[in-house]
Amino acid sequence: MGMGHVPQDPIHPHGQSSQFQGRERRRTSVGRHSRSERSDLTAARRARARWGEERAAEWYARNGYEVIARNWFMRGGELDVVARRGKLIVVCEVKSRANNNFG
């Protein structure tokens, strides 16, 4: 026996079934910041996104692709990088992280 007991089934409040258990994750703490702190966080996220898009475009250029569009807007959204090498066209959505953790 370990440090504690883990029940087989989740524990539900009296009168509720597992069918209506609801979500267990809560929102992040972004709402706890002041308006100026949120503005700073937004600016930092945008800067990180621009940095990641620049690195991706540089990678394509270094590997023989011609970058034909960056931040191209269309009805369905935005494409971060569009590149071409010969007849091959690559559409790239860039995701940037604040740290090196994966997942």
N, C-alpha and C positions, 0 to 999 in steps of 0.2 A: 504494500500500500504506500502511496506517495504522500506528498505534502497536503493533499486535500482530496475531497471527493468531487468528481464531476458527474452530474446526473446524466443519464442516457438521453432524456428528452429535455428540451428547454423548459424553464419554469415560467408559468404564465400567471398573471393576476387572476383571482377568482372570477369566474364568469366569462373568461376570454379563451378562445381556442387558438391553436397555432395558425389557423387559417387567416386570422386577422391580427397577427402579431405586430405587423408594421415594421418600419425601418429601425435599425439599431444604430446606424451611424448618424452623427450629428454634423451640422455645418461646421466649417472651419472657423477660426477665430477672427476672420477678416472684419466681421461686423463689430468687433470690440475696439477697433482702432478709431482714432479721431479722423475727421475729414482730411486734414493735412497729411496724416500718416497714410491714409488710403491713397491719397494722391501720389505720395512718394513711392508707395508700393507699386502703383500702376505704372509710374514712370520707369521704375526699375524693371518691371516685367517687359515693358515695351523695348527698353534698351537691350535686355537679354535676348528678346526675340529678333531684333535687328542684327545683333551680333551673331546669332546662330544662322540667320539667313545669309549674312555676308560670308560666313565660313563655308556654308553649303555651296554658294555660288562660286567661291574661290576653288573649292574642290572640283566642281564640274569643269571649270575653265582649265585647271591644272591637268585634268585627265582627258583633254582633247575635245571637250564639248564647247559649243558656242551658246552662251546664255542669251536667249532671245527675249526674255521678259522676266521682270521681278515684280512681285506684289501686283499681279494682274487681276483686276476685279472683273467679275462677270455676274450674271443673274444669280447663280447658285452660291456664290461666295468669292473667295480670293485664293489664288494660286501663288505660293511663295516664290518658286523658281521654275521657269520653263526653259529647258535647254535642248540643244539639237546636236547630234553628231551623225553626219550623213543623212540617211533616211529615218534614223531613230529619233523620236521626240520623247523627252523625259519631262514629266510633271512631278514636282517635288513639294510636299508639305513638310515644313521644318518644325520640329518640336525641340525647344531648348529647355534645359534643366538648370536649376540654381546650384546643384551639386553633382557629384559623380555617382550618386546612388542610383541603382537601377531598380525599376519596378514601380 
